[in-house]
Amino acid sequence: MLHSWCLSRRAASRRAFAGSNVRRHVLRIPGSLLVAASLLLAACGFQLRGTAQLPFQSVYVQAPFESVFALQLRRVFQSGTKTCVIDSPGDAEVVLQILNESREKQILSLTGGGRVSEYLLRYRVSFRLTDRMNREHIPASEIVLRRDFTYNDDQTLAKEGEEASLYQNMRSDAVQQLMRRLQAARLQT
């Protein structure tokens, strides 16, 4: 008897809710919160990142063929800028040379039993920017990113995946840092 009474009460409250104006007010609240949040963001000067304004119209990326960094960099040029990526260095306004790209893994700490418990991961990219006349606009420079990485022998497979993910994130960060440096470059005339 108690069970049927609970069921009939729930059905009655659903019918009352369905016929009332409560549903309309509940739907208006998230919309008004969205408008208020967007107004606050606009008031503080927040803007979505648009296309990068680079000081050159065309670029040739000189890098090893198998470089994932260079591939990701070319994609960013094509999708996030108005700069064209050219296939020949003679036709490009500037040449971006990726001089070196390396990953490093260093032991940071050991357990009492002499097992590795933490690594320091480094991702390095060396580059320089020249024009067709071989004038340097950005001399040989380096971007270095570091991440600490805890390690456990019992979770080898998972930790290998985490390490690969950290290197991938560092590569993406390096591409974004390089794009910001290119935006700040001043071309000599």
URMOKA-V186932 format. One record per residue. SS is DSSP state (h for helix, s for strand, l for the rest). Layout:
ss
SS
SS
This chain:
ss
l
h
h
h
h
h
h
h
h
h
h
h
h
h
h
h
h
h
h
l
l
h
h
h
h
h
h
h
h
h
h
h
h
h
h
h
h
h
h
h
h
h
h
l
l
l
l
l
l
l
l
s
l
l
l
l
l
s
s
s
s
s
l
l
l
l
l
h
h
h
h
h
h
h
h
h
h
h
h
h
s
l
l
s
s
l
l
l
l
l
l
l
l
s
s
s
s
s
s
s
s
s
s
s
s
s
s
s
s
s
l
l
l
l
l
s
s
s
s
s
s
s
s
s
s
s
s
s
s
s
s
l
l
l
l
s
s
s
s
s
s
s
s
s
s
s
s
s
s
s
l
l
h
h
h
h
h
h
h
h
h
h
h
h
h
h
h
h
h
h
h
h
h
h
h
h
h
h
h
h
h
h
h
h
l
l
l
l
l
